[in-house]
Amino acid sequence: MFFRASAREQALKLGLRGYAKNLPDGRVEVLAAGDDAALDALTAWLREGPPRARVDDLERLPARDDEAGEGFVTA
């Protein structure tokens, strides 16, 4: 399973809203909104990613709740 789809699966399990999308430079941007504990759990998962993923760095920044939209999508 690819990184964005795996991130979506994890976010949905945690009841989060938002998106995961590829950036032109090869990075993946994930925006998530919801319960603080669920966001912490997703952040911990993102640090490792799915099997065979390579995560070099993770930066967690605050986001406005209204940026997340409904559900969790991949782009």
C-alpha positions as a Markdown table, in Angstrom:
| # | Residue | x | y | z |
|---|---|---|---|---|
| 1 | Met | 0.0 | 0.0 | 0.0 |
| 2 | Phe | 1.3 | 3.5 | -0.8 |
| 3 | Phe | 2.1 | 6.1 | 1.8 |
| 4 | Arg | -0.9 | 8.4 | 1.1 |
| 5 | Ala | -3.4 | 5.6 | 1.1 |
| 6 | Ser | -1.9 | 4.2 | 4.3 |
| 7 | Ala | -2.0 | 7.6 | 5.9 |
| 8 | Arg | -5.6 | 7.9 | 4.9 |
| 9 | Glu | -6.4 | 4.5 | 6.4 |
| 10 | Gln | -4.8 | 5.5 | 9.7 |
| 11 | Ala | -6.5 | 8.9 | 9.8 |
| 12 | Leu | -9.9 | 7.4 | 9.2 |
| 13 | Lys | -9.3 | 4.8 | 12.0 |
| 14 | Leu | -8.5 | 7.7 | 14.3 |
| 15 | Gly | -11.6 | 9.7 | 13.3 |
| 16 | Leu | -9.6 | 12.5 | 11.7 |
| 17 | Arg | -10.5 | 14.8 | 8.8 |
| 18 | Gly | -8.1 | 16.2 | 6.2 |
| 19 | Tyr | -5.9 | 15.0 | 3.3 |
| 20 | Ala | -2.6 | 13.5 | 2.2 |
| 21 | Lys | -1.1 | 14.7 | -1.0 |
| 22 | Asn | 2.2 | 14.4 | -3.0 |
| 23 | Leu | 4.2 | 17.6 | -3.4 |
| 24 | Pro | 6.2 | 18.3 | -6.5 |
| 25 | Asp | 9.5 | 17.7 | -4.7 |
| 26 | Gly | 8.5 | 14.1 | -3.7 |
| 27 | Arg | 7.4 | 14.9 | -0.2 |
| 28 | Val | 4.0 | 14.0 | 1.2 |
| 29 | Glu | 1.9 | 16.7 | 2.9 |
| 30 | Val | -0.7 | 15.6 | 5.4 |
| 31 | Leu | -3.2 | 17.9 | 6.9 |
| 32 | Ala | -5.3 | 16.5 | 9.7 |
| 33 | Ala | -7.9 | 17.9 | 12.1 |
| 34 | Gly | -9.6 | 16.3 | 15.1 |
| 35 | Asp | -9.0 | 15.2 | 18.6 |
| 36 | Asp | -5.6 | 16.0 | 20.0 |
| 37 | Ala | -4.9 | 12.4 | 21.1 |
| 38 | Ala | -5.8 | 11.2 | 17.6 |
| 39 | Leu | -3.5 | 13.8 | 16.0 |
| 40 | Asp | -0.7 | 12.6 | 18.3 |
| 41 | Ala | -1.3 | 9.0 | 17.3 |
| 42 | Leu | -1.3 | 9.9 | 13.6 |
| 43 | Thr | 1.9 | 11.9 | 14.1 |
| 44 | Ala | 3.6 | 8.9 | 15.7 |
| 45 | Trp | 2.5 | 6.7 | 12.8 |
| 46 | Leu | 3.7 | 9.2 | 10.2 |
| 47 | Arg | 7.2 | 9.2 | 11.8 |
| 48 | Glu | 7.5 | 5.5 | 10.7 |
| 49 | Gly | 5.0 | 5.2 | 7.8 |
| 50 | Pro | 3.9 | 2.0 | 6.3 |
| 51 | Pro | 6.2 | -1.0 | 5.6 |
| 52 | Arg | 9.0 | -0.2 | 3.1 |
| 53 | Ala | 8.4 | 3.6 | 3.5 |
| 54 | Arg | 11.3 | 5.9 | 4.1 |
| 55 | Val | 10.6 | 8.9 | 6.3 |
| 56 | Asp | 13.5 | 11.3 | 6.6 |
| 57 | Asp | 11.8 | 14.1 | 8.5 |
| 58 | Leu | 8.5 | 15.1 | 9.9 |
| 59 | Glu | 7.4 | 18.6 | 10.7 |
| 60 | Arg | 4.2 | 19.2 | 12.6 |
| 61 | Leu | 2.6 | 22.6 | 12.2 |
| 62 | Pro | -0.7 | 24.0 | 13.5 |
| 63 | Ala | -3.5 | 24.2 | 11.0 |
| 64 | Arg | -7.0 | 25.8 | 11.1 |
| 65 | Asp | -9.8 | 23.3 | 11.6 |
| 66 | Asp | -11.7 | 24.6 | 8.6 |
| 67 | Glu | -8.8 | 23.7 | 6.3 |
| 68 | Ala | -9.4 | 20.0 | 6.8 |
| 69 | Gly | -12.8 | 19.7 | 5.0 |
| 70 | Glu | -14.9 | 16.6 | 5.5 |
| 71 | Gly | -13.6 | 13.0 | 5.6 |
| 72 | Phe | -10.0 | 12.2 | 4.7 |
| 73 | Val | -8.9 | 12.3 | 1.0 |
| 74 | Thr | -5.8 | 11.6 | -1.0 |
| 75 | Ala | -4.8 | 13.9 | -3.8 |
